[in-house]
Amino acid sequence: MLLHTHHLHPHLLFPSPHSHASPFPFPFPSRTNTLRSRTFPATSIRTGSSSLRFHSYGRRIRNSAAKGGVSETEHNKQPVTRAYPFHEIELKWQRFWDHNRTFQTPDDDIDTSKPKYYVLDMFPYPSGAGLHVGHPLGYTATDILARYKRMQGYNVLHPMGWDAFGLPAEQYAIETGTHPKLTTVRNINRFRTQLKSLGFSYDWDREVSTIEPDYYKWTQWIFLQLLKRGLAYQAEVPVNWCPALGTVLANEEVIDGVSERGGHPVIRKPMRQWMLKITAYADRLLEDLDDLDWPESVKEMQRNWIGRSEGAEMEFCILDSDGKERDITIIVYTTRPDTIFGATYLVVAPEHPLLSSLVSIAQSKHVEDYVDLASRKSDLERTELQKEKTGVFTGCYAKNPANGEAIPIWVADYVLGSYGTGAIMAVPAHDSRDYEFALKYDVPICWVVMPDDKSIESGKAFSGEGTIVNSSNTLVGLDINGLSSNEAALKVIEWAEKSGNGKRKVNYKLRDWLFARQRYWGEPIPVIFLDDSDETVPLCETELPLILPELDDFSPTGTGEPPLSKAVSWVKTTDSLSGRPATRETNTMPQWAGSCWYYLRFMDPHNSKELVDKTKERYWGPVDVYVGGAEHAVLHLLYARFWHKVLFDIGVVSTKEPFQCVINQGIILGEVQYMTCRDQVGNLISADSTDMLNEHKLEIIPAEKVMKSGDSFVLKEHPDIRLFARAHKMSKSRGNVVNPDDVVSEYGADSLRLYEMFMGPLRDSKTWSTSGIEGVHRFLGRTWRLIVGSPLSDGTFKDRTVSVDEEPTIEQLRCLHKCIAKYSGNRGN
């Protein structure tokens, strides 16, 4: 039997279902779940002639729910009679928790002989829209776990904070003229109020925000440690430059080659940027995934992002117009050196440094136009597998070192300058992209790998392994015919290293982290440049934090210089050690920076002398359970792991990994929408007529006009009209966003929390249903009436529920076991 807990004791936990055995402890019935018996500390709750066992810390409490923290005056003003008075109960206990700091985790005087449990939500970006009902899904799950572990005697760390720097606040500031700090603080206050109204057991004394100088002082300190160790450096890298807006845009601000704001053309051009050498940790980031209790899909995404591959770098000599070798070579990276005899052309990226020296006079205009077009595309657009492959012949040829044949060199945007060497040997018979390209541009296709079953599918490349054919050249001493792909690859690498045509190479898809933004609203980078030598000088650690200066005008400069360049009195400074005039760095850090290490600050949020006390870190680390959306499966988690490993190497943390267990919550979709179309005359079209539906715009049908018919939904008035039934991701544009404030106001926080836990497994996507939460609310009302009774005529309740420390009677246990048997289906046990 479930019981509303707020009127019983502030530490009581309303259990909820979860389909996974770990780490969530409560297998309450939901869909396929069954109730299993567990042993907890218990209290008998007397309700008239019967009693129920319930979890508690064993305090003796007398419940008087009538006024629940509401004054007599307020009560007289609002004589609302509710079957379940959540508006009084929840407010009463939320005030109690807040006033008594019920969920505060001791800082300096904590009993470290007790086991610890650190359960963490991915802290939110405080947007102007506030919370939506998707946020409480993960927050409720971690709250259940935190309360449960407290009951088991653990020291629990369950904090909340704000990832508050970011692009949306700056965009809003530019549009409205409101300083981003004002809007961010306002949004934080709203988020905090919403979270408290939902009754989560956060330790608000540990609240942190990435925009506070006391916090980003240590973000800047970490950057200095990276700089000291050669893990931070400057380089010229291509960025998304919008001439019309006069600013650099993030990838998410560029759609189909134009700016999201205004639809202006965007080009790729090189600019000086700070980079972090995450590639130096590629192998460790890959190897240590094996020891983590993460979803296998997330670990696989990180493995693919790191993209470790073993292969070879091969050298192709460039030929002049007479077919003679020039003193220029193109180095290509390949994971399939066994297919070198099948390389019938080379492809270089549009940004390849040797491109200008390869282009013939006749092809120069075509190549120039193509490179300009490619500069307007993002890396994602260029490497999209489904997109049509494009390219331009450079007018130049290279010599295949294996067979001595002259092969054409093309420039194509499906090759990226940032991956490998920025050039590939194209083997169209055995690579689908190369095959499409070769067919389109009539480039020769040479088969050199035969499948073991000797079956080749017509019209497609064979990218698998097999037996090597057509691959022998006695003039260069290389014959790999008849070998398996693996044997042939090893032999080609051995031949290449002996002949000077190449070498064995391990490569990664992972690129160094671009760590600079031409933005105002971010952490200042703590370096200066000496005016007389342009030498880069890091600030002394005693000068931290480097405070972000106040600006009235934080709009883009139009020149490519960051907005901070407008703070002239701040930019112009002197080196504290030499006294020489200097200029501050005007780029800021990306939003990822503050979120890379916040879990450590929660362990010791008020420490002004170090990032985290070593004793506290050794006790609390690593995070035991980390819950958040799957959209952060790669970048946030990868960047945080990188920083953590650096901090491990310098002795700041004692563990190799920050998060032992990661759980990705599913998304909550909007209510199911019923749709159909009308033909040109205005008649409704059934969903069966798919050909006609493609020609017409979908029309949403109100739910009250819909009924179920078999496996389909139809119009009540026209049952022959079958409807489409779809649930979409919540968005303002669709008008299907559900505000948790409205739900709490009408049904109460416990109804929302319990409903979201009963929707289905935490990891799955689920569809919101207002009728579903109404059902949960009625269930809570029935439970309340069972324990407390129905309200009196004046809306109050009898003072009748008493919690006492004593063992239940045999009759009470019999009632409980009958209830368990009913839910488990084992009525006889």
LUMFILO-905649 format. One record per residue (C-alpha): x, y, z. Coordinates in steps of 0.25 Angstrom, whole numbers, padded with zeros to 4 digits, always signed. Example, Ala and Ser with C-alpha at 12.3 -4.5 7.8 and 13.67 -1.06 7.14 Angstrom:
<recs>
+0049-0018+0031;+0055-0004+0029;
</recs>
This chain:
<recs>
+0000+0000+0000;+0005+0014-0004;+0003+0026+0005;+0005+0041+0004;+0017+0044+0012;+0017+0059+0014;+0008+0059+0025;+0015+0048+0033;+0030+0052+0033;+0039+0061+0025;+0049+0050+0022;+0039+0040+0017;+0040+0036+0003;+0028+0033-0007;+0034+0021-0014;+0032+0020-0029;+0034+0009-0039;+0046+0007-0048;+0048-0005-0057;+0063-0006-0055;+0069-0013-0043;+0080-0003-0041;+0082+0007-0036;+0067+0010-0032;+0062+0002-0021;+0047+0002-0022;+0041-0009-0031;+0027-0004-0029;+0016-0009-0039;+0015-0002-0052;+0012-0009-0065;+0020-0021-0064;+0026-0018-0051;+0022-0026-0039;+0023-0023-0024;+0035-0030-0017;+0036-0030-0002;+0048-0023+0005;+0052-0020+0019;+0052-0006+0024;+0052+0001+0037;+0037+0002+0039;+0026+0010+0047;+0012+0005+0049;+0002+0016+0045;-0011+0014+0052;-0024+0018+0044;-0036+0015+0052;-0037+0000+0054;-0025-0004+0044;-0011+0000+0042;+0000+0000+0031;+0015-0002+0032;+0022+0010+0027;+0037+0014+0025;+0042+0025+0034;+0053+0029+0044;+0044+0025+0055;+0039+0038+0061;+0026+0039+0068;+0017+0049+0060;+0003+0053+0061;-0003+0058+0048;-0012+0070+0048;-0014+0073+0033;-0025+0083+0034;-0016+0096+0034;-0003+0090+0028;+0005+0103+0030;-0007+0112+0025;-0011+0123+0034;-0025+0124+0040;-0027+0137+0032;-0023+0130+0019;-0031+0118+0022;-0044+0126+0024;-0041+0134+0011;-0040+0121+0003;-0051+0111+0009;-0047+0101-0003;-0051+0087+0000;-0041+0077-0006;-0042+0062-0005;-0027+0062-0004;-0021+0076+0001;-0008+0076-0006;-0008+0091-0006;-0006+0091+0009;+0002+0078+0011;+0013+0081+0001;+0014+0096+0004;+0015+0092+0019;+0026+0082+0017;+0034+0090+0007;+0035+0102+0017;+0039+0092+0028;+0050+0086+0019;+0055+0100+0015;+0054+0106+0029;+0061+0094+0036;+0071+0091+0025;+0066+0077+0025;+0074+0072+0014;+0087+0079+0017;+0099+0070+0016;+0109+0074+0027;+0122+0080+0022;+0133+0080+0032;+0127+0071+0042;+0123+0060+0034;+0124+0046+0040;+0133+0039+0029;+0131+0026+0036;+0118+0025+0029;+0117+0021+0015;+0115+0032+0004;+0106+0033-0008;+0107+0044-0018;+0095+0045-0027;+0095+0057-0037;+0086+0062-0048;+0093+0069-0060;+0091+0083-0055;+0082+0091-0065;+0084+0104-0073;+0074+0114-0067;+0066+0118-0080;+0055+0128-0080;+0045+0118-0083;+0047+0111-0069;+0045+0097-0066;+0036+0088-0074;+0031+0074-0070;+0043+0067-0076;+0052+0073-0065;+0045+0066-0053;+0046+0052-0059;+0061+0051-0056;+0060+0060-0044;+0049+0051-0038;+0057+0038-0040;+0070+0044-0033;+0062+0050-0022;+0056+0036-0019;+0070+0030-0019;+0075+0041-0010;+0064+0039+0000;+0065+0024+0000;+0080+0025+0002;+0078+0034+0014;+0069+0024+0020;+0079+0013+0019;+0089+0022+0027;+0098+0027+0016;+0103+0041+0016;+0097+0047+0003;+0101+0058-0006;+0090+0063-0015;+0093+0077-0019;+0087+0086-0030;+0093+0098-0038;+0093+0105-0051;+0101+0104-0064;+0098+0119-0066;+0108+0125-0077;+0103+0122-0091;+0099+0127-0104;+0084+0129-0102;+0086+0139-0091;+0095+0147-0100;+0086+0147-0112;+0074+0151-0104;+0083+0162-0098;+0087+0167-0112;+0072+0167-0116;+0067+0174-0104;+0078+0182-0099;+0077+0175-0085;+0090+0171-0079;+0091+0156-0079;+0094+0155-0064;+0081+0162-0061;+0073+0152-0069;+0081+0140-0065;+0079+0143-0050;+0065+0145-0052;+0064+0132-0059;+0072+0125-0048;+0062+0130-0038;+0050+0125-0046;+0057+0111-0047;+0060+0110-0032;+0046+0114-0029;+0040+0103-0038;+0050+0092-0033;+0046+0096-0018;+0031+0095-0022;+0034+0081-0026;+0039+0077-0013;+0053+0071-0017;+0062+0068-0006;+0074+0077-0011;+0084+0082-0002;+0082+0097-0006;+0094+0101+0003;+0103+0096-0008;+0097+0103-0019;+0107+0108-0030;+0106+0116-0042;+0116+0116-0053;+0115+0132-0055;+0120+0135-0041;+0134+0140-0040;+0136+0131-0028;+0133+0119-0037;+0140+0123-0050;+0152+0126-0042;+0155+0111-0042;+0151+0109-0057;+0162+0119-0060;+0171+0112-0051;+0169+0099-0058;+0172+0106-0071;+0185+0111-0066;+0189+0097-0062;+0186+0092-0076;+0194+0103-0081;+0206+0100-0072;+0206+0086-0077;+0205+0089-0092;+0190+0085-0093;+0185+0098-0097;+0191+0105-0109;+0187+0115-0120;+0185+0111-0135;+0179+0117-0148;+0166+0109-0150;+0154+0111-0159;+0142+0117-0152;+0128+0120-0157;+0129+0135-0160;+0116+0143-0164;+0120+0156-0171;+0106+0162-0170;+0106+0160-0155;+0120+0163-0153;+0122+0151-0144;+0127+0137-0142;+0115+0127-0141;+0114+0114-0133;+0111+0102-0142;+0097+0101-0136;+0094+0116-0141;+0097+0112-0156;+0086+0105-0164;+0089+0101-0178;+0100+0111-0180;+0093+0123-0175;+0091+0129-0161;+0080+0125-0153;+0077+0139-0149;+0075+0147-0162;+0078+0136-0172;+0091+0143-0176;+0102+0135-0183;+0113+0129-0174;+0127+0125-0179;+0138+0117-0173;+0150+0125-0170;+0163+0123-0162;+0164+0131-0149;+0173+0130-0137;+0167+0121-0126;+0171+0115-0113;+0171+0099-0114;+0171+0089-0103;+0180+0076-0106;+0169+0066-0103;+0176+0057-0114;+0187+0055-0104;+0177+0047-0095;+0171+0039-0106;+0176+0025-0103;+0172+0027-0088;+0159+0033-0091;+0156+0020-0099;+0162+0010-0090;+0156+0014-0077;+0142+0013-0083;+0142-0002-0080;+0142+0000-0065;+0129+0010-0065;+0115+0006-0062;+0109+0014-0073;+0099+0010-0084;+0107+0002-0095;+0101+0011-0105;+0107+0024-0099;+0121+0017-0098;+0120+0013-0112;+0117+0027-0116;+0129+0032-0109;+0137+0021-0116;+0132+0025-0129;+0135+0040-0126;+0149+0037-0122;+0150+0028-0134;+0163+0021-0132;+0168+0013-0145;+0180+0006-0149;+0185+0007-0163;+0196+0014-0171;+0201+0027-0176;+0205+0025-0191;+0212+0035-0200;+0208+0038-0214;+0218+0046-0223;+0212+0057-0231;+0214+0057-0246;+0216+0069-0255;+0209+0071-0269;+0220+0062-0275;+0217+0051-0265;+0230+0053-0258;+0231+0052-0243;+0232+0066-0236;+0238+0068-0222;+0224+0069-0216;+0217+0057-0209;+0203+0056-0204;+0202+0047-0191;+0189+0040-0189;+0184+0032-0177;+0177+0019-0180;+0171+0008-0171;+0171-0002-0183;+0186-0002-0188;+0182-0016-0194;+0174-0008-0205;+0185+0001-0210;+0185-0006-0224;+0171-0002-0225;+0173+0013-0222;+0169+0020-0236;+0169+0034-0231;+0173+0043-0219;+0164+0053-0212;+0169+0065-0205;+0160+0074-0196;+0157+0088-0200;+0165+0094-0189;+0178+0085-0192;+0190+0093-0191;+0196+0087-0204;+0184+0090-0212;+0188+0103-0219;+0201+0096-0224;+0193+0084-0230;+0183+0092-0238;+0186+0094-0253;+0183+0107-0260;+0171+0102-0268;+0164+0097-0255;+0168+0108-0246;+0155+0116-0247;+0146+0103-0245;+0154+0099-0233;+0154+0113-0227;+0138+0114-0228;+0137+0100-0222;+0146+0103-0210;+0137+0116-0208;+0125+0108-0208;+0131+0097-0199;+0134+0108-0189;+0120+0111-0187;+0117+0097-0182;+0119+0091-0168;+0127+0079-0166;+0114+0072-0163;+0108+0076-0176;+0120+0072-0183;+0121+0058-0178;+0106+0054-0178;+0106+0040-0184;+0093+0043-0191;+0097+0055-0198;+0101+0055-0213;+0116+0055-0214;+0122+0067-0222;+0136+0070-0226;+0145+0077-0237;+0157+0071-0244;+0170+0079-0241;+0176+0076-0254;+0188+0069-0247;+0192+0054-0246;+0199+0046-0235;+0207+0033-0236;+0201+0021-0229;+0214+0015-0222;+0209+0001-0223;+0205-0001-0238;+0212+0012-0243;+0200+0017-0250;+0197+0032-0252;+0183+0035-0244;+0176+0048-0244;+0175+0057-0232;+0161+0063-0229;+0157+0073-0218;+0144+0069-0211;+0137+0074-0199;+0134+0060-0193;+0148+0060-0189;+0152+0068-0177;+0165+0075-0175;+0164+0073-0160;+0163+0058-0161;+0176+0049-0164;+0185+0057-0174;+0173+0064-0181;+0175+0055-0193;+0171+0040-0196;+0174+0030-0207;+0160+0026-0213;+0157+0012-0215;+0143+0012-0222;+0142-0003-0223;+0142-0004-0207;+0137+0009-0202;+0122+0014-0204;+0126+0028-0204;+0137+0027-0214;+0128+0017-0222;+0117+0028-0223;+0127+0038-0227;+0134+0030-0237;+0121+0026-0244;+0117+0041-0245;+0130+0046-0250;+0134+0034-0259;+0146+0030-0251;+0152+0016-0253;+0147+0005-0243;+0157-0007-0240;+0153-0019-0231;+0164-0024-0222;+0157-0031-0211;+0148-0043-0214;+0138-0047-0203;+0141-0061-0197;+0128-0066-0203;+0132-0060-0216;+0118-0052-0217;+0119-0038-0222;+0106-0030-0221;+0104-0022-0235;+0104-0007-0234;+0110-0006-0220;+0124-0005-0214;+0129-0017-0205;+0135-0011-0193;+0137-0024-0185;+0150-0033-0184;+0153-0044-0193;+0164-0050-0202;+0173-0040-0210;+0173-0041-0225;+0179-0032-0236;+0190-0027-0226;+0204-0030-0231;+0215-0022-0237;+0229-0029-0238;+0236-0016-0242;+0234-0011-0227;+0235-0024-0221;+0220-0025-0216;+0211-0037-0218;+0199-0039-0209;+0190-0047-0218;+0183-0058-0210;+0186-0053-0196;+0175-0049-0187;+0172-0035-0185;+0179-0034-0171;+0191-0042-0176;+0192-0033-0188;+0190-0020-0180;+0202-0024-0171;+0211-0028-0184;+0207-0014-0190;+0212-0007-0178;+0224-0015-0177;+0227-0012-0191;+0224+0003-0190;+0233+0005-0178;+0245-0002-0185;+0243+0005-0198;+0241+0019-0192;+0227+0020-0198;+0219+0020-0184;+0219+0016-0170;+0209+0009-0160;+0200+0020-0153;+0190+0020-0142;+0179+0031-0145;+0168+0037-0137;+0155+0044-0142;+0156+0052-0129;+0160+0066-0132;+0166+0076-0122;+0156+0084-0114;+0153+0098-0120;+0153+0106-0107;+0150+0120-0111;+0138+0128-0114;+0136+0142-0120;+0126+0145-0109;+0124+0154-0097;+0116+0145-0088;+0127+0135-0084;+0139+0133-0075;+0150+0142-0078;+0163+0134-0082;+0174+0138-0072;+0185+0142-0082;+0191+0154-0087;+0200+0158-0099;+0212+0167-0097;+0211+0178-0107;+0225+0179-0110;+0227+0164-0114;+0213+0158-0115;+0218+0148-0105;+0207+0140-0098;+0208+0142-0083;+0198+0134-0073;+0193+0142-0061;+0198+0139-0048;+0189+0130-0040;+0188+0141-0029;+0181+0150-0039;+0170+0141-0041;+0158+0142-0043;+0160+0151-0055;+0146+0158-0054;+0137+0159-0067;+0136+0174-0069;+0123+0181-0069;+0119+0185-0083;+0107+0194-0088;+0109+0189-0103;+0112+0174-0104;+0107+0173-0119;+0117+0168-0129;+0128+0177-0134;+0126+0174-0148;+0141+0173-0150;+0143+0159-0144;+0149+0165-0132;+0141+0159-0119;+0132+0169-0112;+0141+0169-0100;+0151+0178-0109;+0141+0189-0106;+0145+0189-0092;+0158+0197-0095;+0161+0201-0081;+0160+0186-0077;+0168+0181-0089;+0180+0190-0088;+0188+0185-0076;+0202+0183-0071;+0209+0170-0068;+0209+0169-0052;+0223+0163-0052;+0231+0171-0063;+0222+0184-0063;+0222+0184-0078;+0210+0188-0085;+0201+0177-0090;+0187+0174-0096;+0177+0164-0090;+0171+0152-0098;+0158+0157-0102;+0152+0143-0106;+0144+0136-0095;+0143+0121-0092;+0132+0113-0097;+0120+0109-0089;+0125+0095-0087;+0136+0100-0078;+0128+0102-0066;+0121+0089-0067;+0134+0081-0068;+0137+0081-0053;+0124+0086-0045;+0122+0072-0039;+0135+0075-0031;+0131+0088-0026;+0119+0083-0020;+0128+0074-0011;+0134+0087-0005;+0126+0099-0011;+0131+0110-0001;+0146+0107-0002;+0153+0120-0006;+0167+0114-0005;+0167+0102-0014;+0157+0096-0024;+0153+0085-0015;+0159+0080-0002;+0166+0067-0004;+0160+0060+0008;+0146+0063+0004;+0149+0059-0011;+0155+0046-0006;+0142+0043+0002;+0131+0048-0008;+0138+0044-0021;+0134+0039-0031;+0120+0042-0034;+0112+0029-0031;+0100+0032-0041;+0099+0043-0051;+0086+0045-0058;+0083+0054-0070;+0079+0055-0085;+0085+0046-0096;+0088+0059-0104;+0101+0060-0094;+0105+0046-0097;+0118+0050-0105;+0123+0065-0103;+0120+0068-0089;+0123+0055-0083;+0136+0054-0092;+0141+0068-0088;+0138+0065-0073;+0146+0052-0074;+0157+0059-0081;+0158+0070-0070;+0157+0060-0059;+0169+0052-0064;+0177+0064-0065;+0173+0068-0050;+0176+0053-0047;+0190+0055-0053;+0193+0067-0045;+0188+0061-0032;+0175+0069-0030;+0166+0057-0031;+0168+0043-0026;+0160+0035-0037;+0162+0033-0051;+0148+0036-0055;+0138+0046-0050;+0125+0038-0052;+0124+0023-0048;+0109+0021-0053;+0102+0029-0064;+0087+0028-0067;+0081+0035-0078;+0066+0039-0076;+0057+0038-0088;+0049+0050-0093;+0035+0053-0090;+0027+0055-0103;+0015+0064-0104;+0001+0059-0103;-0004+0050-0115;-0009+0059-0126;-0020+0054-0136;-0019+0058-0150;-0025+0057-0163;-0026+0065-0176;-0037+0071-0185;-0038+0070-0200;-0040+0081-0210;-0055+0081-0207;-0053+0082-0192;-0056+0067-0189;-0048+0060-0179;-0038+0049-0184;-0036+0036-0176;-0022+0032-0173;-0024+0020-0182;-0023+0030-0194;-0008+0032-0192;-0006+0036-0207;-0016+0048-0205;-0011+0051-0191;+0003+0055-0197;-0004+0066-0205;-0010+0073-0193;-0007+0080-0181;-0010+0072-0168;-0021+0077-0159;-0021+0075-0144;-0034+0069-0138;-0038+0072-0124;-0037+0060-0115;-0052+0061-0111;-0056+0058-0125;-0048+0045-0126;-0051+0031-0121;-0043+0018-0122;-0047+0007-0132;-0039-0006-0131;-0025-0002-0133;-0028+0011-0139;-0034+0025-0136;-0046+0030-0143;-0055+0042-0143;-0067+0040-0134;-0076+0046-0144;-0070+0039-0156;-0064+0026-0152;-0060+0023-0166;-0050+0034-0165;-0037+0028-0159;-0027+0038-0152;-0013+0039-0151;-0009+0039-0136;+0005+0044-0133;+0013+0050-0121;+0023+0060-0124;+0035+0066-0116;+0030+0078-0108;+0033+0091-0114;+0027+0105-0114;+0025+0105-0129;+0015+0092-0127;+0008+0098-0115;+0009+0085-0108;+0019+0089-0096;+0013+0086-0082;+0018+0095-0071;+0020+0088-0058;+0015+0100-0051;+0001+0098-0056;+0001+0083-0053;+0006+0086-0039;-0005+0097-0037;-0016+0088-0041;-0011+0074-0036;+0000+0076-0027;+0015+0073-0028;+0013+0058-0023;+0003+0055-0034;+0013+0060-0044;+0025+0053-0038;+0017+0040-0036;+0011+0041-0050;+0025+0043-0057;+0030+0030-0050;+0018+0022-0054;+0019+0026-0068;+0029+0015-0071;+0044+0012-0070;+0053+0024-0067;+0062+0022-0080;+0050+0021-0090;+0043+0032-0097;+0029+0034-0092;+0016+0042-0096;+0010+0052-0087;-0005+0049-0084;-0014+0059-0076;-0023+0047-0073;-0012+0039-0067;-0008+0050-0057;-0023+0051-0053;-0023+0037-0050;-0011+0038-0041;-0017+0050-0034;-0030+0042-0031;-0021+0030-0026;-0014+0040-0016;-0028+0045-0012;-0033+0031-0009;-0020+0028-0001;-0022+0040+0007;-0037+0037+0010;-0033+0023+0014;-0023+0028+0024;-0029+0041+0028;-0043+0041+0024;-0052+0050+0016;-0052+0065+0019;-0062+0071+0028;-0072+0082+0023;-0062+0093+0027;-0051+0086+0018;-0043+0082+0030;-0039+0067+0034;-0041+0060+0047;-0028+0058+0055;-0027+0043+0054;-0014+0038+0048;-0004+0035+0058;+0010+0029+0056;+0016+0020+0067;+0029+0012+0069;+0023-0002+0071;+0023-0015+0063;+0010-0018+0055;+0000-0028+0059;-0002-0041+0052;-0015-0036+0047;-0008-0024+0041;+0003-0032+0035;-0007-0041+0029;-0014-0029+0022;-0001-0025+0017;+0003-0038+0011;-0010-0040+0004;-0008-0026-0002;+0006-0031-0007;+0000-0044-0012;-0011-0037-0020;-0001-0028-0027;+0009-0040-0030;-0001-0049-0034;+0003-0060-0024;-0010-0059-0016;-0007-0072-0008;+0006-0067-0002;
</recs>
